[in-house]
């Protein structure tokens, strides 16, 4: 698995957009991508690249959606 060789590569803190995209692209051929995504979801990971997705971006979208929902109430 690519992430086991260099776990720091999947840390998004301080990473450029290009670095994030390169790391995420390395996930797609991984045989553990499904389990990786399930683990990240079950553990509510909010940082790093998990199963080809930047979890910090997912968290940002959820926060924005929550804010819009609260504003319409």
Number of C-alpha atoms within 10 A of each C-alpha: 12 13 15 9 8 10 11 11 18 24 18 19 11 8 13 10 10 9 15 21 15 14 23 19 15 15 21 14 11 15 10 13 16 12 12 17 18 14 14 17 13 9 9 11 17 16 17 24 27 26 22 22 18 21 21 18 15 14 15 12 12 12 12 12 12 11 11 11 10 9 8 6 5
